[in-house]
Amino acid sequence: MQLELAKIRRDGGTQPRANLSEDTVNDYLEHMRAGDVFDPITVFFDGAAYWLSDGFHRVEAKLRLDPQGTIEADVEQGTLEDAQWHSYSVNKTHGLRRTNEDKQRAVRAAIKHPDGLDLSDAEIAKHVGVTAPTVSKYRAEARSTLKILESEKSGGSDAAPEVAPRLRKCRDGRTINTAQIGKPTTPRKRRRGKGVKLSRRAFKVRLGHSEPNPMIALQFSPNNAHTAAVTLMQEFSREWVETLIQELTQFLVSQGGQE
């Protein structure tokens, strides 16, 4: 049908090309002046507006030739979204060859379009006229951008959120953080002279020694052997703890205990 140019809407995001080619528009204009017949453009009619989805260069050339005129058009019944989806597929096999930027714009628009949300990369690639890896690439970029925008909107950052400490009150009145329980720990080497709290009897002379031995004041819970063991491993070397275990075992045996 002949459709009035004034009724055609071109502002609905149905043009995936980055820019119109001025050379192409001028070429079409010369052919129209010469009386050449062009293929019909494609528009989608939603009951109120005619949304152009294919034929932007032809419409532009016709407007320059006769702004108040008409143009041959194939009219499809559909919404603006239908026109948008159709526009991503045009010119993949005919018309002015699309640039890489044009293809990128079409892919980016297609993966965000309601009709493309549930489609695979291969299905979108077939519709737009590109390869599946190309769709995968821009889909990944879109997801990354969305995460950044959501983070900025929430006032957060890419860093992992701080986890609130899990505190538990023991029967002896102490409060401990249970987040580290069950996790492997690396024994800390004992540092003499720094950070070591000495008791008042730190230099009590022991029998058999001519020099006093330093002593460390430690506090253990009588109801939690696990925390006592962790404290020992933090303050002493593994070798010392193993020796202590042997001494304790021998002591228990001598007191009538069992190994």
VONU-923858 format. One record per residue (C-alpha): residue in one letter; y, z, x. Coordinates in steps of 0.25 Angstrom, whole numbers, plus 5000, padded with zeros to 4 digits. Example, Ala and Ser with C-alpha at 12.3 -4.5 7.8 and 13.67 -1.06 7.14 Angstrom:
@rest = A, py = 4982, pz = 5031, px = 5049
@rest = S, py = 4996, pz = 5029, px = 5055
***
This chain:
@rest = M, py = 5000, pz = 5000, px = 5000
@rest = Q, py = 5014, pz = 4998, px = 5004
@rest = L, py = 5020, pz = 5012, px = 5007
@rest = E, py = 5035, pz = 5015, px = 5008
@rest = L, py = 5038, pz = 5019, px = 5022
@rest = A, py = 5048, pz = 5030, px = 5017
@rest = K, py = 5036, pz = 5037, px = 5010
@rest = I, py = 5027, pz = 5038, px = 5023
@rest = R, py = 5027, pz = 5052, px = 5030
@rest = R, py = 5026, pz = 5052, px = 5045
@rest = D, py = 5029, pz = 5067, px = 5047
@rest = G, py = 5016, pz = 5074, px = 5044
@rest = G, py = 5010, pz = 5074, px = 5058
@rest = T, py = 5001, pz = 5062, px = 5055
@rest = Q, py = 5006, pz = 5055, px = 5068
@rest = P, py = 4997, pz = 5060, px = 5080
@rest = R, py = 5004, pz = 5050, px = 5090
@rest = A, py = 5014, pz = 5057, px = 5099
@rest = N, py = 5024, pz = 5046, px = 5097
@rest = L, py = 5026, pz = 5032, px = 5090
@rest = S, py = 5026, pz = 5020, px = 5100
@rest = E, py = 5039, pz = 5013, px = 5099
@rest = D, py = 5033, pz = 5001, px = 5105
@rest = T, py = 5022, pz = 5000, px = 5094
@rest = V, py = 5033, pz = 5003, px = 5083
@rest = N, py = 5041, pz = 4991, px = 5088
@rest = D, py = 5029, pz = 4982, px = 5089
@rest = Y, py = 5025, pz = 4985, px = 5075
@rest = L, py = 5039, pz = 4983, px = 5070
@rest = E, py = 5039, pz = 4969, px = 5076
@rest = H, py = 5026, pz = 4965, px = 5070
@rest = M, py = 5031, pz = 4971, px = 5056
@rest = R, py = 5043, pz = 4962, px = 5057
@rest = A, py = 5034, pz = 4950, px = 5060
@rest = G, py = 5027, pz = 4953, px = 5047
@rest = D, py = 5014, pz = 4958, px = 5054
@rest = V, py = 5005, pz = 4966, px = 5044
@rest = F, py = 5001, pz = 4980, px = 5049
@rest = D, py = 4989, pz = 4989, px = 5045
@rest = P, py = 4993, pz = 4999, px = 5034
@rest = I, py = 4997, pz = 5013, px = 5038
@rest = T, py = 4990, pz = 5025, px = 5033
@rest = V, py = 4996, pz = 5036, px = 5025
@rest = F, py = 4991, pz = 5048, px = 5017
@rest = F, py = 4997, pz = 5051, px = 5004
@rest = D, py = 4996, pz = 5066, px = 4999
@rest = G, py = 5003, pz = 5064, px = 4986
@rest = A, py = 5017, pz = 5065, px = 4991
@rest = A, py = 5018, pz = 5059, px = 5005
@rest = Y, py = 5012, pz = 5048, px = 5013
@rest = W, py = 5008, pz = 5053, px = 5027
@rest = L, py = 5007, pz = 5042, px = 5037
@rest = S, py = 4994, pz = 5044, px = 5046
@rest = D, py = 4993, pz = 5030, px = 5052
@rest = G, py = 5004, pz = 5020, px = 5055
@rest = F, py = 5016, pz = 5027, px = 5061
@rest = H, py = 5020, pz = 5015, px = 5070
@rest = R, py = 5019, pz = 5005, px = 5058
@rest = V, py = 5027, pz = 5014, px = 5049
@rest = E, py = 5038, pz = 5016, px = 5060
@rest = A, py = 5039, pz = 5001, px = 5062
@rest = K, py = 5039, pz = 4999, px = 5047
@rest = L, py = 5051, pz = 5009, px = 5046
@rest = R, py = 5059, pz = 5002, px = 5057
@rest = L, py = 5056, pz = 4989, px = 5050
@rest = D, py = 5059, pz = 4993, px = 5035
@rest = P, py = 5062, pz = 5008, px = 5033
@rest = Q, py = 5062, pz = 5007, px = 5018
@rest = G, py = 5049, pz = 4998, px = 5018
@rest = T, py = 5034, pz = 5000, px = 5015
@rest = I, py = 5022, pz = 4999, px = 5024
@rest = E, py = 5007, pz = 4996, px = 5021
@rest = A, py = 4999, pz = 5009, px = 5020
@rest = D, py = 4986, pz = 5014, px = 5017
@rest = V, py = 4988, pz = 5027, px = 5009
@rest = E, py = 4977, pz = 5038, px = 5010
@rest = Q, py = 4977, pz = 5050, px = 5000
@rest = G, py = 4978, pz = 5063, px = 5009
@rest = T, py = 4986, pz = 5074, px = 5014
@rest = L, py = 4995, pz = 5075, px = 5026
@rest = E, py = 4983, pz = 5081, px = 5034
@rest = D, py = 4975, pz = 5069, px = 5030
@rest = A, py = 4985, pz = 5060, px = 5036
@rest = Q, py = 4986, pz = 5068, px = 5049
@rest = W, py = 4971, pz = 5068, px = 5051
@rest = H, py = 4970, pz = 5053, px = 5049
@rest = S, py = 4982, pz = 5051, px = 5058
@rest = Y, py = 4974, pz = 5057, px = 5070
@rest = S, py = 4964, pz = 5046, px = 5069
@rest = V, py = 4973, pz = 5034, px = 5068
@rest = N, py = 4975, pz = 5024, px = 5080
@rest = K, py = 4963, pz = 5028, px = 5087
@rest = T, py = 4957, pz = 5014, px = 5086
@rest = H, py = 4969, pz = 5005, px = 5081
@rest = G, py = 4984, pz = 5005, px = 5082
@rest = L, py = 4993, pz = 5010, px = 5094
@rest = R, py = 4984, pz = 5017, px = 5104
@rest = R, py = 4986, pz = 5032, px = 5104
@rest = T, py = 4990, pz = 5039, px = 5117
@rest = N, py = 4983, pz = 5051, px = 5122
@rest = E, py = 4994, pz = 5059, px = 5117
@rest = D, py = 4992, pz = 5053, px = 5103
@rest = K, py = 4977, pz = 5057, px = 5104
@rest = Q, py = 4980, pz = 5071, px = 5108
@rest = R, py = 4990, pz = 5073, px = 5097
@rest = A, py = 4979, pz = 5068, px = 5087
@rest = V, py = 4968, pz = 5077, px = 5092
@rest = R, py = 4977, pz = 5089, px = 5093
@rest = A, py = 4981, pz = 5086, px = 5078
@rest = A, py = 4967, pz = 5083, px = 5074
@rest = I, py = 4961, pz = 5096, px = 5079
@rest = K, py = 4971, pz = 5105, px = 5072
@rest = H, py = 4971, pz = 5096, px = 5059
@rest = P, py = 4963, pz = 5103, px = 5047
@rest = D, py = 4954, pz = 5091, px = 5047
@rest = G, py = 4950, pz = 5093, px = 5061
@rest = L, py = 4948, pz = 5108, px = 5062
@rest = D, py = 4933, pz = 5107, px = 5058
@rest = L, py = 4930, pz = 5094, px = 5066
@rest = S, py = 4924, pz = 5093, px = 5079
@rest = D, py = 4930, pz = 5088, px = 5092
@rest = A, py = 4922, pz = 5075, px = 5090
@rest = E, py = 4926, pz = 5073, px = 5076
@rest = I, py = 4941, pz = 5074, px = 5079
@rest = A, py = 4939, pz = 5065, px = 5091
@rest = K, py = 4933, pz = 5055, px = 5082
@rest = H, py = 4944, pz = 5056, px = 5072
@rest = V, py = 4956, pz = 5055, px = 5082
@rest = G, py = 4949, pz = 5045, px = 5091
@rest = V, py = 4948, pz = 5054, px = 5104
@rest = T, py = 4936, pz = 5060, px = 5111
@rest = A, py = 4930, pz = 5074, px = 5108
@rest = P, py = 4934, pz = 5080, px = 5121
@rest = T, py = 4948, pz = 5077, px = 5118
@rest = V, py = 4948, pz = 5084, px = 5105
@rest = S, py = 4941, pz = 5096, px = 5112
@rest = K, py = 4952, pz = 5097, px = 5122
@rest = Y, py = 4963, pz = 5097, px = 5112
@rest = R, py = 4956, pz = 5107, px = 5103
@rest = A, py = 4954, pz = 5117, px = 5114
@rest = E, py = 4969, pz = 5115, px = 5118
@rest = A, py = 4972, pz = 5118, px = 5103
@rest = R, py = 4964, pz = 5131, px = 5103
@rest = S, py = 4970, pz = 5136, px = 5115
@rest = T, py = 4984, pz = 5133, px = 5110
@rest = L, py = 4981, pz = 5140, px = 5097
@rest = K, py = 4976, pz = 5153, px = 5105
@rest = I, py = 4988, pz = 5153, px = 5113
@rest = L, py = 4997, pz = 5152, px = 5100
@rest = E, py = 4989, pz = 5163, px = 5093
@rest = S, py = 4990, pz = 5172, px = 5105
@rest = E, py = 5005, pz = 5170, px = 5106
@rest = K, py = 5007, pz = 5172, px = 5091
@rest = S, py = 4999, pz = 5185, px = 5092
@rest = G, py = 5007, pz = 5189, px = 5104
@rest = G, py = 4995, pz = 5190, px = 5113
@rest = S, py = 4991, pz = 5183, px = 5125
@rest = D, py = 4979, pz = 5176, px = 5131
@rest = A, py = 4975, pz = 5189, px = 5138
@rest = A, py = 4963, pz = 5197, px = 5132
@rest = P, py = 4968, pz = 5208, px = 5123
@rest = E, py = 4968, pz = 5222, px = 5128
@rest = V, py = 4956, pz = 5230, px = 5122
@rest = A, py = 4959, pz = 5244, px = 5117
@rest = P, py = 4951, pz = 5254, px = 5125
@rest = R, py = 4939, pz = 5260, px = 5117
@rest = L, py = 4941, pz = 5275, px = 5118
@rest = R, py = 4931, pz = 5285, px = 5115
@rest = K, py = 4932, pz = 5301, px = 5115
@rest = C, py = 4921, pz = 5308, px = 5122
@rest = R, py = 4915, pz = 5321, px = 5118
@rest = D, py = 4921, pz = 5328, px = 5130
@rest = G, py = 4935, pz = 5324, px = 5125
@rest = R, py = 4937, pz = 5312, px = 5134
@rest = T, py = 4941, pz = 5298, px = 5130
@rest = I, py = 4935, pz = 5287, px = 5137
@rest = N, py = 4936, pz = 5271, px = 5136
@rest = T, py = 4923, pz = 5266, px = 5131
@rest = A, py = 4926, pz = 5251, px = 5134
@rest = Q, py = 4920, pz = 5252, px = 5148
@rest = I, py = 4907, pz = 5259, px = 5144
@rest = G, py = 4896, pz = 5250, px = 5147
@rest = K, py = 4903, pz = 5241, px = 5156
@rest = P, py = 4899, pz = 5239, px = 5171
@rest = T, py = 4908, pz = 5247, px = 5180
@rest = T, py = 4910, pz = 5245, px = 5195
@rest = P, py = 4910, pz = 5258, px = 5202
@rest = R, py = 4923, pz = 5261, px = 5209
@rest = K, py = 4923, pz = 5265, px = 5223
@rest = R, py = 4928, pz = 5279, px = 5226
@rest = R, py = 4941, pz = 5279, px = 5233
@rest = R, py = 4943, pz = 5292, px = 5241
@rest = G, py = 4956, pz = 5298, px = 5242
@rest = K, py = 4962, pz = 5290, px = 5230
@rest = G, py = 4961, pz = 5293, px = 5216
@rest = V, py = 4951, pz = 5304, px = 5218
@rest = K, py = 4953, pz = 5317, px = 5211
@rest = L, py = 4948, pz = 5329, px = 5220
@rest = S, py = 4945, pz = 5342, px = 5214
@rest = R, py = 4950, pz = 5355, px = 5220
@rest = R, py = 4937, pz = 5357, px = 5227
@rest = A, py = 4937, pz = 5343, px = 5233
@rest = F, py = 4935, pz = 5348, px = 5247
@rest = K, py = 4925, pz = 5359, px = 5245
@rest = V, py = 4916, pz = 5360, px = 5257
@rest = R, py = 4901, pz = 5356, px = 5254
@rest = L, py = 4890, pz = 5362, px = 5262
@rest = G, py = 4885, pz = 5354, px = 5273
@rest = H, py = 4898, pz = 5346, px = 5275
@rest = S, py = 4909, pz = 5350, px = 5285
@rest = E, py = 4920, pz = 5342, px = 5277
@rest = P, py = 4923, pz = 5344, px = 5263
@rest = N, py = 4919, pz = 5332, px = 5253
@rest = P, py = 4929, pz = 5327, px = 5243
@rest = M, py = 4925, pz = 5329, px = 5229
@rest = I, py = 4929, pz = 5321, px = 5216
@rest = A, py = 4932, pz = 5329, px = 5203
@rest = L, py = 4925, pz = 5321, px = 5191
@rest = Q, py = 4924, pz = 5324, px = 5177
@rest = F, py = 4912, pz = 5320, px = 5168
@rest = S, py = 4909, pz = 5321, px = 5153
@rest = P, py = 4897, pz = 5330, px = 5151
@rest = N, py = 4893, pz = 5322, px = 5139
@rest = N, py = 4894, pz = 5308, px = 5145
@rest = A, py = 4886, pz = 5304, px = 5158
@rest = H, py = 4890, pz = 5290, px = 5157
@rest = T, py = 4905, pz = 5293, px = 5160
@rest = A, py = 4901, pz = 5302, px = 5171
@rest = A, py = 4893, pz = 5291, px = 5177
@rest = V, py = 4904, pz = 5281, px = 5176
@rest = T, py = 4914, pz = 5291, px = 5183
@rest = L, py = 4904, pz = 5293, px = 5194
@rest = M, py = 4903, pz = 5278, px = 5196
@rest = Q, py = 4918, pz = 5277, px = 5196
@rest = E, py = 4920, pz = 5288, px = 5207
@rest = F, py = 4908, pz = 5286, px = 5216
@rest = S, py = 4901, pz = 5275, px = 5223
@rest = R, py = 4888, pz = 5270, px = 5217
@rest = E, py = 4880, pz = 5275, px = 5229
@rest = W, py = 4886, pz = 5289, px = 5227
@rest = V, py = 4882, pz = 5289, px = 5212
@rest = E, py = 4868, pz = 5285, px = 5216
@rest = T, py = 4867, pz = 5296, px = 5226
@rest = L, py = 4872, pz = 5306, px = 5215
@rest = I, py = 4861, pz = 5301, px = 5205
@rest = Q, py = 4850, pz = 5303, px = 5216
@rest = E, py = 4856, pz = 5317, px = 5219
@rest = L, py = 4856, pz = 5321, px = 5204
@rest = T, py = 4842, pz = 5315, px = 5202
@rest = Q, py = 4837, pz = 5324, px = 5213
@rest = F, py = 4844, pz = 5336, px = 5208
@rest = L, py = 4838, pz = 5334, px = 5194
@rest = V, py = 4824, pz = 5333, px = 5200
@rest = S, py = 4826, pz = 5345, px = 5208
@rest = Q, py = 4831, pz = 5352, px = 5195
@rest = G, py = 4818, pz = 5348, px = 5188
@rest = G, py = 4823, pz = 5335, px = 5182
@rest = Q, py = 4816, pz = 5322, px = 5182
@rest = E, py = 4820, pz = 5309, px = 5189
***
